[in-house]
Amino acid sequence: MGRDKSLLPFAGFNTLAQFQYERLKKTFDKVYISSKYDKFDFLPKERLILDKSDIFAPTIALLQSFQELKSEKIFFLSVDTPFVKIETIKELIDLDSKIAIAKSKYLETLCGIYHVSMVDKLKKMIDSDIHKMRYLLDGFDYKTLQRDEQEFLNLNKEEDYKRALELI
């Protein structure tokens, strides 16, 4: 994209991160944002998880989240997938599984519920410089929830962002 996706204006909010935060607050008692820097003026300081690694990877953010929150389960969603429906999130929760991942054509590993039992594997992956979330799931039982791939439109490129703005 060439710029920080989390800071892009979106759907009437100053940033994409704020859009995601505000809509998720309606579903969860506590919503946290993992970031390398304290860059969100809308976010209470206690809701920021500072990712202290030089590596830019979701594995790092997930591990840091488990370590700081001391939670048994974490719902994990990337900031750049603004069209994931709240209904989908609720249905993932309703699967009543330790681990539940959204699925379209592929596993949507950045939209799912992860369990603390995965922490040791996360550490090993990170120590081995393996950061593909799909590998984290190997060896664990998990449930999937099938959805249309349009719901997981990822804003990786400028044209993706422009398309997303048209879809709002």
Contacts in CASP RR format, 6 or more apart in sequence:
PFRMAT RR
TARGET T0000
AUTHOR 0000-0000-0000
METHOD contacts of the structure
MODEL  1
MGRDKSLLPFAGFNTLAQFQYERLKKTFDKVYISSKYDKFDFLPKERLIL
DKSDIFAPTIALLQSFQELKSEKIFFLSVDTPFVKIETIKELIDLDSKIA
IAKSKYLETLCGIYHVSMVDKLKKMIDSDIHKMRYLLDGFDYKTLQRDEQ
EFLNLNKEEDYKRALELI
1 155 0 8 1.000
1 156 0 8 1.000
1 157 0 8 1.000
1 158 0 8 1.000
1 161 0 8 1.000
2 158 0 8 1.000
4 39 0 8 1.000
5 16 0 8 1.000
5 79 0 8 1.000
5 80 0 8 1.000
5 155 0 8 1.000
5 156 0 8 1.000
5 161 0 8 1.000
6 15 0 8 1.000
6 16 0 8 1.000
6 17 0 8 1.000
6 35 0 8 1.000
6 39 0 8 1.000
6 40 0 8 1.000
6 79 0 8 1.000
6 80 0 8 1.000
7 15 0 8 1.000
7 16 0 8 1.000
7 17 0 8 1.000
7 39 0 8 1.000
8 15 0 8 1.000
8 16 0 8 1.000
8 155 0 8 1.000
8 161 0 8 1.000
9 15 0 8 1.000
9 16 0 8 1.000
10 16 0 8 1.000
10 19 0 8 1.000
10 82 0 8 1.000
10 164 0 8 1.000
10 165 0 8 1.000
10 168 0 8 1.000
11 19 0 8 1.000
11 82 0 8 1.000
11 168 0 8 1.000
12 19 0 8 1.000
13 19 0 8 1.000
13 22 0 8 1.000
14 41 0 8 1.000
14 42 0 8 1.000
15 40 0 8 1.000
15 42 0 8 1.000
16 79 0 8 1.000
16 80 0 8 1.000
16 82 0 8 1.000
16 155 0 8 1.000
17 33 0 8 1.000
17 35 0 8 1.000
17 40 0 8 1.000
17 42 0 8 1.000
17 43 0 8 1.000
17 79 0 8 1.000
18 40 0 8 1.000
18 42 0 8 1.000
18 43 0 8 1.000
19 82 0 8 1.000
20 77 0 8 1.000
20 79 0 8 1.000
20 82 0 8 1.000
21 31 0 8 1.000
21 33 0 8 1.000
21 40 0 8 1.000
21 42 0 8 1.000
21 43 0 8 1.000
21 47 0 8 1.000
23 86 0 8 1.000
24 31 0 8 1.000
24 77 0 8 1.000
24 89 0 8 1.000
25 31 0 8 1.000
26 86 0 8 1.000
27 86 0 8 1.000
27 89 0 8 1.000
27 90 0 8 1.000
28 75 0 8 1.000
30 47 0 8 1.000
31 47 0 8 1.000
32 47 0 8 1.000
32 48 0 8 1.000
32 49 0 8 1.000
32 65 0 8 1.000
32 69 0 8 1.000
33 40 0 8 1.000
33 43 0 8 1.000
33 47 0 8 1.000
33 48 0 8 1.000
33 49 0 8 1.000
33 79 0 8 1.000
34 49 0 8 1.000
34 50 0 8 1.000
34 51 0 8 1.000
34 61 0 8 1.000
34 64 0 8 1.000
34 65 0 8 1.000
35 48 0 8 1.000
35 49 0 8 1.000
35 50 0 8 1.000
35 51 0 8 1.000
36 50 0 8 1.000
36 51 0 8 1.000
36 56 0 8 1.000
37 50 0 8 1.000
38 45 0 8 1.000
38 48 0 8 1.000
38 50 0 8 1.000
40 48 0 8 1.000
49 61 0 8 1.000
49 64 0 8 1.000
49 65 0 8 1.000
49 68 0 8 1.000
49 69 0 8 1.000
50 64 0 8 1.000
51 60 0 8 1.000
51 61 0 8 1.000
51 64 0 8 1.000
52 64 0 8 1.000
53 60 0 8 1.000
53 64 0 8 1.000
55 126 0 8 1.000
55 131 0 8 1.000
57 126 0 8 1.000
57 131 0 8 1.000
58 76 0 8 1.000
58 78 0 8 1.000
58 109 0 8 1.000
58 110 0 8 1.000
58 131 0 8 1.000
58 133 0 8 1.000
59 122 0 8 1.000
59 125 0 8 1.000
59 126 0 8 1.000
59 130 0 8 1.000
59 131 0 8 1.000
59 133 0 8 1.000
59 136 0 8 1.000
60 126 0 8 1.000
60 131 0 8 1.000
61 76 0 8 1.000
62 74 0 8 1.000
62 76 0 8 1.000
62 114 0 8 1.000
62 122 0 8 1.000
62 133 0 8 1.000
62 136 0 8 1.000
63 119 0 8 1.000
63 122 0 8 1.000
63 123 0 8 1.000
63 126 0 8 1.000
65 71 0 8 1.000
65 74 0 8 1.000
65 76 0 8 1.000
66 74 0 8 1.000
66 114 0 8 1.000
66 116 0 8 1.000
66 119 0 8 1.000
66 122 0 8 1.000
67 119 0 8 1.000
71 116 0 8 1.000
72 115 0 8 1.000
72 116 0 8 1.000
73 98 0 8 1.000
73 113 0 8 1.000
73 114 0 8 1.000
73 115 0 8 1.000
73 116 0 8 1.000
74 113 0 8 1.000
74 114 0 8 1.000
75 89 0 8 1.000
75 92 0 8 1.000
75 93 0 8 1.000
75 112 0 8 1.000
75 113 0 8 1.000
76 110 0 8 1.000
76 111 0 8 1.000
76 112 0 8 1.000
76 113 0 8 1.000
76 114 0 8 1.000
77 84 0 8 1.000
77 89 0 8 1.000
77 110 0 8 1.000
77 111 0 8 1.000
77 112 0 8 1.000
78 110 0 8 1.000
78 111 0 8 1.000
78 154 0 8 1.000
80 154 0 8 1.000
80 155 0 8 1.000
80 156 0 8 1.000
81 108 0 8 1.000
81 110 0 8 1.000
81 111 0 8 1.000
81 152 0 8 1.000
81 153 0 8 1.000
81 154 0 8 1.000
81 155 0 8 1.000
82 153 0 8 1.000
82 155 0 8 1.000
82 164 0 8 1.000
83 150 0 8 1.000
83 151 0 8 1.000
83 152 0 8 1.000
83 153 0 8 1.000
83 164 0 8 1.000
83 167 0 8 1.000
84 102 0 8 1.000
84 111 0 8 1.000
84 151 0 8 1.000
84 152 0 8 1.000
85 147 0 8 1.000
85 151 0 8 1.000
88 102 0 8 1.000
88 111 0 8 1.000
88 145 0 8 1.000
88 147 0 8 1.000
88 151 0 8 1.000
89 111 0 8 1.000
91 145 0 8 1.000
92 100 0 8 1.000
92 101 0 8 1.000
92 102 0 8 1.000
92 111 0 8 1.000
92 112 0 8 1.000
92 113 0 8 1.000
92 145 0 8 1.000
93 100 0 8 1.000
93 113 0 8 1.000
95 113 0 8 1.000
95 143 0 8 1.000
95 145 0 8 1.000
97 113 0 8 1.000
97 141 0 8 1.000
97 142 0 8 1.000
97 143 0 8 1.000
98 113 0 8 1.000
98 115 0 8 1.000
98 117 0 8 1.000
98 140 0 8 1.000
98 141 0 8 1.000
98 142 0 8 1.000
99 112 0 8 1.000
99 113 0 8 1.000
99 114 0 8 1.000
99 115 0 8 1.000
99 118 0 8 1.000
99 137 0 8 1.000
99 140 0 8 1.000
99 141 0 8 1.000
99 142 0 8 1.000
99 143 0 8 1.000
100 112 0 8 1.000
100 113 0 8 1.000
100 142 0 8 1.000
100 143 0 8 1.000
100 144 0 8 1.000
100 145 0 8 1.000
101 107 0 8 1.000
101 108 0 8 1.000
101 109 0 8 1.000
101 111 0 8 1.000
101 112 0 8 1.000
101 113 0 8 1.000
101 137 0 8 1.000
101 142 0 8 1.000
101 143 0 8 1.000
101 144 0 8 1.000
101 145 0 8 1.000
102 108 0 8 1.000
102 111 0 8 1.000
102 112 0 8 1.000
102 144 0 8 1.000
102 145 0 8 1.000
102 147 0 8 1.000
102 151 0 8 1.000
102 152 0 8 1.000
103 144 0 8 1.000
103 145 0 8 1.000
103 146 0 8 1.000
103 147 0 8 1.000
104 146 0 8 1.000
104 147 0 8 1.000
104 148 0 8 1.000
104 149 0 8 1.000
104 151 0 8 1.000
104 152 0 8 1.000
105 149 0 8 1.000
107 134 0 8 1.000
107 137 0 8 1.000
107 144 0 8 1.000
108 147 0 8 1.000
108 152 0 8 1.000
109 133 0 8 1.000
109 134 0 8 1.000
109 136 0 8 1.000
109 137 0 8 1.000
110 133 0 8 1.000
111 152 0 8 1.000
114 136 0 8 1.000
115 140 0 8 1.000
117 140 0 8 1.000
118 136 0 8 1.000
118 140 0 8 1.000
121 136 0 8 1.000
121 140 0 8 1.000
122 136 0 8 1.000
125 131 0 8 1.000
125 135 0 8 1.000
125 136 0 8 1.000
153 160 0 8 1.000
153 163 0 8 1.000
153 164 0 8 1.000
153 167 0 8 1.000
154 160 0 8 1.000
155 161 0 8 1.000
155 164 0 8 1.000
END
